[in-house]
Amino acid sequence: MQIYSYQKISDDYTTYTVQGSEESPVQELCTIDGTTYFYGPDELPPQPEKITVVPVVLTEELRTAIKAASPMCQLSYRRTKARIRERYSQEDETFLARIGVGQALGVYQMSPGEMQELADYQAFVEEQRAWGREQRELIGL
């Protein structure tokens, strides 16, 4: 699986887009400056003659731009945040950040209970972030 790009072409009757199949599905990621990016198999099914599909060399800059423009990536970020919010409120996170920074700077002394709470929080959040990264890896990002 890899990321490709192409430009959609329209005529009086239709817009020509990339085609997948049941055996070789494709997932459109986003369109940036007229170029559409999608994730698909290494061997694509035959495409409409009017479009040219090009494999993408995914630079860090392009990866960042696609992530920012892709509704699927934005959904994974929202779902990751929602999974965290199921257990921790924004107030909880602010409190834990404040005591963690205070401890690191030497201006606050955490109790053993707070240390455990912060460790539990951090482990949970990293688990959710790993889940989000896995979701984006499923679409090549």
C-alpha positions as CSV (number, residue, x, y, z in Angstrom):
1,M,0.0,0.0,0.0
2,Q,1.2,3.5,-0.8
3,I,0.1,7.1,-1.3
4,Y,-0.5,8.4,-4.8
5,S,-1.5,11.7,-6.3
6,Y,-3.4,12.8,-9.4
7,Q,-5.5,15.7,-10.7
8,K,-9.2,15.1,-11.2
9,I,-10.3,16.0,-14.7
10,S,-13.8,17.1,-15.7
11,D,-15.5,17.4,-19.0
12,D,-19.1,18.3,-19.9
13,Y,-20.5,15.0,-18.5
14,T,-18.3,13.7,-15.7
15,T,-15.4,14.2,-13.3
16,Y,-12.8,11.5,-13.8
17,T,-11.4,10.2,-10.5
18,V,-9.2,7.3,-9.4
19,Q,-10.9,3.9,-9.4
20,G,-10.5,1.1,-6.9
21,S,-12.1,-2.3,-6.7
22,E,-13.2,-4.7,-4.0
23,E,-9.9,-6.5,-4.2
24,S,-7.9,-3.2,-4.5
25,P,-9.8,-0.4,-2.6
26,V,-8.5,3.1,-2.6
27,Q,-9.1,5.8,0.1
28,E,-9.0,9.4,-0.9
29,L,-7.1,11.4,1.7
30,C,-7.4,15.1,0.6
31,T,-7.0,17.6,-2.2
32,I,-4.3,20.3,-1.9
33,D,-3.8,23.0,-4.5
34,G,-5.7,20.9,-7.1
35,T,-3.8,17.7,-6.5
36,T,-5.7,14.8,-4.9
37,Y,-3.9,12.3,-2.7
38,F,-5.1,8.8,-2.0
39,Y,-3.9,5.6,-0.3
40,G,-4.1,2.5,-2.4
41,P,-2.5,-0.8,-3.2
42,D,0.9,-1.2,-4.9
43,E,-0.9,-2.6,-8.0
44,L,-3.8,-0.3,-8.9
45,P,-6.6,-1.5,-11.2
46,P,-6.8,0.2,-14.6
47,Q,-7.6,3.9,-14.4
48,P,-9.5,6.2,-16.7
49,E,-7.3,7.3,-19.5
50,K,-7.8,11.0,-18.8
51,I,-6.1,10.9,-15.4
52,T,-2.5,10.2,-14.5
53,V,-1.7,8.6,-11.2
54,V,1.7,9.1,-9.7
55,P,3.2,7.4,-6.7
56,V,4.1,10.0,-4.1
57,V,7.5,10.5,-2.4
58,L,6.2,11.4,1.1
59,T,8.4,14.1,2.5
60,E,7.8,15.3,6.1
61,E,6.4,18.6,4.7
62,L,3.9,16.8,2.5
63,R,2.9,14.3,5.2
64,T,2.2,17.3,7.5
65,A,0.1,19.0,4.8
66,I,-1.9,15.9,4.1
67,K,-2.6,15.2,7.8
68,A,-3.8,18.8,8.2
69,A,-6.1,18.6,5.1
70,S,-7.3,15.0,5.4
71,P,-10.8,14.6,7.0
72,M,-9.8,11.0,7.9
73,C,-6.7,12.2,9.8
74,Q,-8.7,15.0,11.5
75,L,-11.3,12.3,12.5
76,S,-8.5,10.2,14.1
77,Y,-7.3,13.2,16.1
78,R,-10.9,13.9,17.3
79,R,-11.5,10.2,18.2
80,T,-8.2,10.1,20.1
81,K,-9.1,13.2,22.1
82,A,-12.6,11.8,22.7
83,R,-11.1,8.6,24.0
84,I,-9.0,10.6,26.5
85,R,-12.0,12.7,27.5
86,E,-13.9,9.5,28.4
87,R,-11.6,9.3,31.4
88,Y,-10.0,12.7,31.9
89,S,-11.6,16.1,31.6
90,Q,-9.7,19.2,30.4
91,E,-9.6,20.3,34.0
92,D,-8.0,17.0,35.0
93,E,-5.4,17.4,32.3
94,T,-4.6,21.0,33.3
95,F,-4.2,20.0,36.9
96,L,-1.9,17.1,36.0
97,A,0.2,19.2,33.7
98,R,0.5,21.9,36.3
99,I,1.7,19.6,39.1
100,G,4.0,17.7,36.7
101,V,5.7,20.9,35.5
102,G,5.8,22.2,39.1
103,Q,7.6,19.0,40.2
104,A,10.0,19.2,37.2
105,L,10.9,22.8,38.1
106,G,11.3,22.0,41.8
107,V,8.5,24.4,42.9
108,Y,5.9,21.7,43.8
109,Q,6.2,18.5,45.7
110,M,3.8,15.8,44.6
111,S,2.3,13.4,47.0
112,P,2.7,9.7,46.3
113,G,-1.0,9.6,45.3
114,E,-0.5,12.4,42.8
115,M,2.6,10.7,41.4
116,Q,0.6,7.6,40.8
117,E,-2.3,9.5,39.3
118,L,0.1,11.3,36.9
119,A,1.8,8.0,36.0
120,D,-1.6,6.4,35.3
121,Y,-2.8,9.4,33.3
122,Q,0.4,9.4,31.2
123,A,0.2,5.7,30.5
124,F,-3.5,6.0,29.4
125,V,-2.9,9.0,27.2
126,E,0.1,7.4,25.5
127,E,-2.0,4.3,24.9
128,Q,-4.7,6.5,23.2
129,R,-2.1,8.4,21.1
130,A,-0.7,5.0,20.0
131,W,-4.2,4.0,18.9
132,G,-4.5,7.3,16.9
133,R,-1.1,6.7,15.2
134,E,-2.2,3.2,14.3
135,Q,-5.3,4.6,12.7
136,R,-3.3,7.0,10.6
137,E,-0.8,4.3,9.6
138,L,-3.7,2.3,8.2
139,I,-4.0,5.1,5.5
140,G,-0.2,5.5,5.0
141,L,0.3,8.4,7.3
